Amino acid sequence: MDLQVISRDGEPEYAVLPWAQYQALLKAAGLSGKRGAQPASEP
């Protein structure tokens, strides 16, 4: 898996991976990745 971890202050903050691998992870988790490419809202 091609994964890039972006850190801030020495702590991991984001993980970036190719779209196809993200879709495969969603499928493996039993989630549909076909809901659109809208970013998640902030909590």
mmCIF file as Biopython writes it, N, C-alpha, C and O atoms, coordinates in Angstrom:
data_model
#
loop_
_atom_site.group_PDB
_atom_site.id
_atom_site.type_symbol
_atom_site.label_atom_id
_atom_site.label_alt_id
_atom_site.label_comp_id
_atom_site.label_asym_id
_atom_site.label_entity_id
_atom_site.label_seq_id
_atom_site.pdbx_PDB_ins_code
_atom_site.Cartn_x
_atom_site.Cartn_y
_atom_site.Cartn_z
_atom_site.occupancy
_atom_site.B_iso_or_equiv
_atom_site.auth_seq_id
_atom_site.auth_asym_id
_atom_site.pdbx_PDB_model_num
ATOM 1   N N  . MET A ? 1  ? 0.860   -1.173 0.000  1.0 0.0 1  A 1 
ATOM 2   C CA . MET A ? 1  ? 0.000   0.000  0.000  1.0 0.0 1  A 1 
ATOM 3   C C  . MET A ? 1  ? 0.901   1.230  0.000  1.0 0.0 1  A 1 
ATOM 4   O O  . MET A ? 1  ? 1.835   1.334  0.795  1.0 0.0 1  A 1 
ATOM 5   N N  . ASP A ? 2  ? 0.607   2.150  -0.896 1.0 0.0 2  A 1 
ATOM 6   C CA . ASP A ? 2  ? 1.345   3.412  -0.977 1.0 0.0 2  A 1 
ATOM 7   C C  . ASP A ? 2  ? 0.690   4.402  -0.027 1.0 0.0 2  A 1 
ATOM 8   O O  . ASP A ? 2  ? -0.395  4.910  -0.307 1.0 0.0 2  A 1 
ATOM 9   N N  . LEU A ? 3  ? 1.335   4.673  1.079  1.0 0.0 3  A 1 
ATOM 10  C CA . LEU A ? 3  ? 0.763   5.519  2.113  1.0 0.0 3  A 1 
ATOM 11  C C  . LEU A ? 3  ? 1.764   6.588  2.505  1.0 0.0 3  A 1 
ATOM 12  O O  . LEU A ? 3  ? 2.947   6.308  2.696  1.0 0.0 3  A 1 
ATOM 13  N N  . GLN A ? 4  ? 1.281   7.811  2.622  1.0 0.0 4  A 1 
ATOM 14  C CA . GLN A ? 4  ? 2.124   8.915  3.087  1.0 0.0 4  A 1 
ATOM 15  C C  . GLN A ? 4  ? 1.507   9.448  4.371  1.0 0.0 4  A 1 
ATOM 16  O O  . GLN A ? 4  ? 0.313   9.747  4.414  1.0 0.0 4  A 1 
ATOM 17  N N  . VAL A ? 5  ? 2.313   9.568  5.413  1.0 0.0 5  A 1 
ATOM 18  C CA . VAL A ? 5  ? 1.852   10.110 6.685  1.0 0.0 5  A 1 
ATOM 19  C C  . VAL A ? 5  ? 2.420   11.518 6.828  1.0 0.0 5  A 1 
ATOM 20  O O  . VAL A ? 5  ? 3.625   11.731 6.696  1.0 0.0 5  A 1 
ATOM 21  N N  . ILE A ? 6  ? 1.548   12.462 7.096  1.0 0.0 6  A 1 
ATOM 22  C CA . ILE A ? 6  ? 1.945   13.853 7.293  1.0 0.0 6  A 1 
ATOM 23  C C  . ILE A ? 6  ? 1.871   14.144 8.786  1.0 0.0 6  A 1 
ATOM 24  O O  . ILE A ? 6  ? 0.838   13.944 9.424  1.0 0.0 6  A 1 
ATOM 25  N N  . SER A ? 7  ? 2.974   14.612 9.320  1.0 0.0 7  A 1 
ATOM 26  C CA . SER A ? 7  ? 3.064   14.860 10.762 1.0 0.0 7  A 1 
ATOM 27  C C  . SER A ? 7  ? 3.113   16.346 11.068 1.0 0.0 7  A 1 
ATOM 28  O O  . SER A ? 7  ? 3.539   17.159 10.247 1.0 0.0 7  A 1 
ATOM 29  N N  . ARG A ? 8  ? 2.668   16.677 12.267 1.0 0.0 8  A 1 
ATOM 30  C CA . ARG A ? 8  ? 2.791   18.033 12.803 1.0 0.0 8  A 1 
ATOM 31  C C  . ARG A ? 8  ? 3.283   17.895 14.233 1.0 0.0 8  A 1 
ATOM 32  O O  . ARG A ? 8  ? 2.734   17.121 15.017 1.0 0.0 8  A 1 
ATOM 33  N N  . ASP A ? 9  ? 4.303   18.638 14.563 1.0 0.0 9  A 1 
ATOM 34  C CA . ASP A ? 9  ? 4.901   18.597 15.900 1.0 0.0 9  A 1 
ATOM 35  C C  . ASP A ? 9  ? 5.292   17.174 16.299 1.0 0.0 9  A 1 
ATOM 36  O O  . ASP A ? 9  ? 5.159   16.785 17.459 1.0 0.0 9  A 1 
ATOM 37  N N  . GLY A ? 10 ? 5.773   16.408 15.326 1.0 0.0 10 A 1 
ATOM 38  C CA . GLY A ? 10 ? 6.240   15.058 15.602 1.0 0.0 10 A 1 
ATOM 39  C C  . GLY A ? 10 ? 5.154   14.014 15.759 1.0 0.0 10 A 1 
ATOM 40  O O  . GLY A ? 10 ? 5.458   12.856 16.048 1.0 0.0 10 A 1 
ATOM 41  N N  . GLU A ? 11 ? 3.891   14.390 15.577 1.0 0.0 11 A 1 
ATOM 42  C CA . GLU A ? 11 ? 2.773   13.460 15.716 1.0 0.0 11 A 1 
ATOM 43  C C  . GLU A ? 11 ? 2.067   13.305 14.374 1.0 0.0 11 A 1 
ATOM 44  O O  . GLU A ? 11 ? 1.891   14.295 13.664 1.0 0.0 11 A 1 
ATOM 45  N N  . PRO A ? 12 ? 1.655   12.084 14.003 1.0 0.0 12 A 1 
ATOM 46  C CA . PRO A ? 12 ? 0.928   11.904 12.749 1.0 0.0 12 A 1 
ATOM 47  C C  . PRO A ? 12 ? -0.399  12.659 12.779 1.0 0.0 12 A 1 
ATOM 48  O O  . PRO A ? 12 ? -1.143  12.590 13.757 1.0 0.0 12 A 1 
ATOM 49  N N  . GLU A ? 13 ? -0.683  13.381 11.693 1.0 0.0 13 A 1 
ATOM 50  C CA . GLU A ? 13 ? -1.914  14.157 11.630 1.0 0.0 13 A 1 
ATOM 51  C C  . GLU A ? 13 ? -2.813  13.719 10.476 1.0 0.0 13 A 1 
ATOM 52  O O  . GLU A ? 13 ? -4.036  13.694 10.614 1.0 0.0 13 A 1 
ATOM 53  N N  . TYR A ? 14 ? -2.216  13.376 9.350  1.0 0.0 14 A 1 
ATOM 54  C CA . TYR A ? 14 ? -2.975  12.953 8.172  1.0 0.0 14 A 1 
ATOM 55  C C  . TYR A ? 14 ? -2.327  11.725 7.562  1.0 0.0 14 A 1 
ATOM 56  O O  . TYR A ? 14 ? -1.125  11.505 7.708  1.0 0.0 14 A 1 
ATOM 57  N N  . ALA A ? 15 ? -3.131  10.927 6.877  1.0 0.0 15 A 1 
ATOM 58  C CA . ALA A ? 15 ? -2.625  9.833  6.059  1.0 0.0 15 A 1 
ATOM 59  C C  . ALA A ? 15 ? -3.186  10.030 4.656  1.0 0.0 15 A 1 
ATOM 60  O O  . ALA A ? 15 ? -4.376  10.290 4.483  1.0 0.0 15 A 1 
ATOM 61  N N  . VAL A ? 16 ? -2.318  9.903  3.659  1.0 0.0 16 A 1 
ATOM 62  C CA . VAL A ? 16 ? -2.704  10.112 2.273  1.0 0.0 16 A 1 
ATOM 63  C C  . VAL A ? 16 ? -2.412  8.829  1.508  1.0 0.0 16 A 1 
ATOM 64  O O  . VAL A ? 16 ? -1.319  8.273  1.613  1.0 0.0 16 A 1 
ATOM 65  N N  . LEU A ? 17 ? -3.394  8.356  0.734  1.0 0.0 17 A 1 
ATOM 66  C CA . LEU A ? 17 ? -3.196  7.172  -0.077 1.0 0.0 17 A 1 
ATOM 67  C C  . LEU A ? 17 ? -3.927  7.339  -1.400 1.0 0.0 17 A 1 
ATOM 68  O O  . LEU A ? 17 ? -4.843  8.156  -1.498 1.0 0.0 17 A 1 
ATOM 69  N N  . PRO A ? 18 ? -3.539  6.580  -2.416 1.0 0.0 18 A 1 
ATOM 70  C CA . PRO A ? 18 ? -4.199  6.691  -3.712 1.0 0.0 18 A 1 
ATOM 71  C C  . PRO A ? 18 ? -5.692  6.362  -3.618 1.0 0.0 18 A 1 
ATOM 72  O O  . PRO A ? 18 ? -6.111  5.541  -2.802 1.0 0.0 18 A 1 
ATOM 73  N N  . TRP A ? 19 ? -6.476  7.015  -4.466 1.0 0.0 19 A 1 
ATOM 74  C CA . TRP A ? 19 ? -7.930  6.873  -4.449 1.0 0.0 19 A 1 
ATOM 75  C C  . TRP A ? 19 ? -8.367  5.418  -4.592 1.0 0.0 19 A 1 
ATOM 76  O O  . TRP A ? 19 ? -9.267  4.972  -3.880 1.0 0.0 19 A 1 
ATOM 77  N N  . ALA A ? 20 ? -7.746  4.679  -5.495 1.0 0.0 20 A 1 
ATOM 78  C CA . ALA A ? 20 ? -8.133  3.280  -5.710 1.0 0.0 20 A 1 
ATOM 79  C C  . ALA A ? 20 ? -7.914  2.453  -4.441 1.0 0.0 20 A 1 
ATOM 80  O O  . ALA A ? 20 ? -8.726  1.583  -4.128 1.0 0.0 20 A 1 
ATOM 81  N N  . GLN A ? 21 ? -6.844  2.711  -3.720 1.0 0.0 21 A 1 
ATOM 82  C CA . GLN A ? 21 ? -6.596  1.987  -2.479 1.0 0.0 21 A 1 
ATOM 83  C C  . GLN A ? 21 ? -7.591  2.396  -1.399 1.0 0.0 21 A 1 
ATOM 84  O O  . GLN A ? 21 ? -8.011  1.565  -0.594 1.0 0.0 21 A 1 
ATOM 85  N N  . TYR A ? 22 ? -7.969  3.667  -1.379 1.0 0.0 22 A 1 
ATOM 86  C CA . TYR A ? 22 ? -8.993  4.137  -0.439 1.0 0.0 22 A 1 
ATOM 87  C C  . TYR A ? 22 ? -10.317 3.425  -0.709 1.0 0.0 22 A 1 
ATOM 88  O O  . TYR A ? 22 ? -10.988 2.971  0.218  1.0 0.0 22 A 1 
ATOM 89  N N  . GLN A ? 23 ? -10.689 3.332  -1.997 1.0 0.0 23 A 1 
ATOM 90  C CA . GLN A ? 23 ? -11.928 2.650  -2.364 1.0 0.0 23 A 1 
ATOM 91  C C  . GLN A ? 23 ? -11.881 1.177  -1.955 1.0 0.0 23 A 1 
ATOM 92  O O  . GLN A ? 23 ? -12.881 0.629  -1.491 1.0 0.0 23 A 1 
ATOM 93  N N  . ALA A ? 24 ? -10.719 0.535  -2.128 1.0 0.0 24 A 1 
ATOM 94  C CA . ALA A ? 24 ? -10.570 -0.862 -1.732 1.0 0.0 24 A 1 
ATOM 95  C C  . ALA A ? 24 ? -10.725 -1.023 -0.218 1.0 0.0 24 A 1 
ATOM 96  O O  . ALA A ? 24 ? -11.321 -1.997 0.241  1.0 0.0 24 A 1 
ATOM 97  N N  . LEU A ? 25 ? -10.200 -0.082 0.552  1.0 0.0 25 A 1 
ATOM 98  C CA . LEU A ? 25 ? -10.365 -0.132 2.009  1.0 0.0 25 A 1 
ATOM 99  C C  . LEU A ? 25 ? -11.827 0.018  2.406  1.0 0.0 25 A 1 
ATOM 100 O O  . LEU A ? 25 ? -12.305 -0.684 3.297  1.0 0.0 25 A 1 
ATOM 101 N N  . LEU A ? 26 ? -12.540 0.934  1.745  1.0 0.0 26 A 1 
ATOM 102 C CA . LEU A ? 26 ? -13.964 1.096  2.027  1.0 0.0 26 A 1 
ATOM 103 C C  . LEU A ? 26 ? -14.731 -0.184 1.716  1.0 0.0 26 A 1 
ATOM 104 O O  . LEU A ? 26 ? -15.589 -0.608 2.490  1.0 0.0 26 A 1 
ATOM 105 N N  . LYS A ? 27 ? -14.417 -0.790 0.584  1.0 0.0 27 A 1 
ATOM 106 C CA . LYS A ? 27 ? -15.086 -2.030 0.192  1.0 0.0 27 A 1 
ATOM 107 C C  . LYS A ? 27 ? -14.801 -3.135 1.205  1.0 0.0 27 A 1 
ATOM 108 O O  . LYS A ? 27 ? -15.710 -3.871 1.589  1.0 0.0 27 A 1 
ATOM 109 N N  . ALA A ? 28 ? -13.541 -3.256 1.641  1.0 0.0 28 A 1 
ATOM 110 C CA . ALA A ? 28 ? -13.170 -4.275 2.620  1.0 0.0 28 A 1 
ATOM 111 C C  . ALA A ? 28 ? -13.870 -4.047 3.955  1.0 0.0 28 A 1 
ATOM 112 O O  . ALA A ? 28 ? -14.142 -4.997 4.688  1.0 0.0 28 A 1 
ATOM 113 N N  . ALA A ? 29 ? -14.159 -2.787 4.267  1.0 0.0 29 A 1 
ATOM 114 C CA . ALA A ? 29 ? -14.847 -2.455 5.515  1.0 0.0 29 A 1 
ATOM 115 C C  . ALA A ? 29 ? -16.359 -2.596 5.385  1.0 0.0 29 A 1 
ATOM 116 O O  . ALA A ? 29 ? -17.091 -2.414 6.358  1.0 0.0 29 A 1 
ATOM 117 N N  . GLY A ? 30 ? -16.826 -2.923 4.173  1.0 0.0 30 A 1 
ATOM 118 C CA . GLY A ? 30 ? -18.254 -3.097 3.966  1.0 0.0 30 A 1 
ATOM 119 C C  . GLY A ? 30 ? -18.984 -1.805 3.699  1.0 0.0 30 A 1 
ATOM 120 O O  . GLY A ? 30 ? -20.207 -1.745 3.827  1.0 0.0 30 A 1 
ATOM 121 N N  . LEU A ? 31 ? -18.253 -0.762 3.327  1.0 0.0 31 A 1 
ATOM 122 C CA . LEU A ? 31 ? -18.854 0.532  3.028  1.0 0.0 31 A 1 
ATOM 123 C C  . LEU A ? 31 ? -18.791 0.780  1.537  1.0 0.0 31 A 1 
ATOM 124 O O  . LEU A ? 31 ? -17.827 0.392  0.877  1.0 0.0 31 A 1 
ATOM 125 N N  . SER A ? 32 ? -19.807 1.421  1.008  1.0 0.0 32 A 1 
ATOM 126 C CA . SER A ? 32 ? -19.799 1.777  -0.407 1.0 0.0 32 A 1 
ATOM 127 C C  . SER A ? 32 ? -19.001 3.045  -0.591 1.0 0.0 32 A 1 
ATOM 128 O O  . SER A ? 32 ? -19.219 4.019  0.129  1.0 0.0 32 A 1 
ATOM 129 N N  . GLY A ? 33 ? -18.091 3.058  -1.528 1.0 0.0 33 A 1 
ATOM 130 C CA . GLY A ? 33 ? -17.304 4.245  -1.812 1.0 0.0 33 A 1 
ATOM 131 C C  . GLY A ? 33 ? -17.901 5.069  -2.929 1.0 0.0 33 A 1 
ATOM 132 O O  . GLY A ? 33 ? -17.224 5.944  -3.467 1.0 0.0 33 A 1 
ATOM 133 N N  . LYS A ? 34 ? -19.137 4.821  -3.293 1.0 0.0 34 A 1 
ATOM 134 C CA . LYS A ? 34 ? -19.748 5.466  -4.452 1.0 0.0 34 A 1 
ATOM 135 C C  . LYS A ? 34 ? -20.695 6.598  -4.073 1.0 0.0 34 A 1 
ATOM 136 O O  . LYS A ? 34 ? -21.574 6.945  -4.862 1.0 0.0 34 A 1 
ATOM 137 N N  . ARG A ? 35 ? -20.541 7.179  -2.895 1.0 0.0 35 A 1 
ATOM 138 C CA . ARG A ? 35 ? -21.442 8.243  -2.451 1.0 0.0 35 A 1 
ATOM 139 C C  . ARG A ? 35 ? -21.016 9.606  -2.949 1.0 0.0 35 A 1 
ATOM 140 O O  . ARG A ? 35 ? -21.693 10.593 -2.663 1.0 0.0 35 A 1 
ATOM 141 N N  . GLY A ? 36 ? -19.936 9.698  -3.676 1.0 0.0 36 A 1 
ATOM 142 C CA . GLY A ? 36 ? -19.456 10.984 -4.162 1.0 0.0 36 A 1 
ATOM 143 C C  . GLY A ? 36 ? -18.134 11.324 -3.524 1.0 0.0 36 A 1 
ATOM 144 O O  . GLY A ? 36 ? -17.681 10.658 -2.593 1.0 0.0 36 A 1 
ATOM 145 N N  . ALA A ? 37 ? -17.530 12.353 -4.030 1.0 0.0 37 A 1 
ATOM 146 C CA . ALA A ? 37 ? -16.200 12.740 -3.556 1.0 0.0 37 A 1 
ATOM 147 C C  . ALA A ? 37 ? -16.266 14.002 -2.719 1.0 0.0 37 A 1 
ATOM 148 O O  . ALA A ? 37 ? -15.427 14.890 -2.869 1.0 0.0 37 A 1 
ATOM 149 N N  . GLN A ? 38 ? -17.244 14.093 -1.847 1.0 0.0 38 A 1 
ATOM 150 C CA . GLN A ? 38 ? -17.368 15.259 -0.988 1.0 0.0 38 A 1 
ATOM 151 C C  . GLN A ? 38 ? -16.545 15.044 0.273  1.0 0.0 38 A 1 
ATOM 152 O O  . GLN A ? 38 ? -16.561 13.954 0.845  1.0 0.0 38 A 1 
ATOM 153 N N  . PRO A ? 39 ? -15.829 16.067 0.709  1.0 0.0 39 A 1 
ATOM 154 C CA . PRO A ? 39 ? -15.037 15.923 1.935  1.0 0.0 39 A 1 
ATOM 155 C C  . PRO A ? 39 ? -15.934 15.761 3.159  1.0 0.0 39 A 1 
ATOM 156 O O  . PRO A ? 39 ? -17.059 16.258 3.194  1.0 0.0 39 A 1 
ATOM 157 N N  . ALA A ? 40 ? -15.422 15.070 4.140  1.0 0.0 40 A 1 
ATOM 158 C CA . ALA A ? 40 ? -16.156 14.904 5.392  1.0 0.0 40 A 1 
ATOM 159 C C  . ALA A ? 40 ? -16.236 16.242 6.115  1.0 0.0 40 A 1 
ATOM 160 O O  . ALA A ? 40 ? -15.324 17.063 6.023  1.0 0.0 40 A 1 
ATOM 161 N N  . SER A ? 41 ? -17.329 16.451 6.830  1.0 0.0 41 A 1 
ATOM 162 C CA . SER A ? 41 ? -17.476 17.699 7.578  1.0 0.0 41 A 1 
ATOM 163 C C  . SER A ? 41 ? -16.645 17.637 8.850  1.0 0.0 41 A 1 
ATOM 164 O O  . SER A ? 41 ? -16.384 16.562 9.389  1.0 0.0 41 A 1 
ATOM 165 N N  . GLU A ? 42 ? -16.241 18.789 9.312  1.0 0.0 42 A 1 
ATOM 166 C CA . GLU A ? 42 ? -15.462 18.876 10.547 1.0 0.0 42 A 1 
ATOM 167 C C  . GLU A ? 42 ? -16.375 18.612 11.740 1.0 0.0 42 A 1 
ATOM 168 O O  . GLU A ? 42 ? -17.524 19.054 11.740 1.0 0.0 42 A 1 
ATOM 169 N N  . PRO A ? 43 ? -15.890 17.904 12.755 1.0 0.0 43 A 1 
ATOM 170 C CA . PRO A ? 43 ? -16.726 17.655 13.953 1.0 0.0 43 A 1 
ATOM 171 C C  . PRO A ? 43 ? -16.918 18.900 14.780 1.0 0.0 43 A 1 
ATOM 172 O O  . PRO A ? 43 ? -17.590 18.859 15.810 1.0 0.0 43 A 1 
#
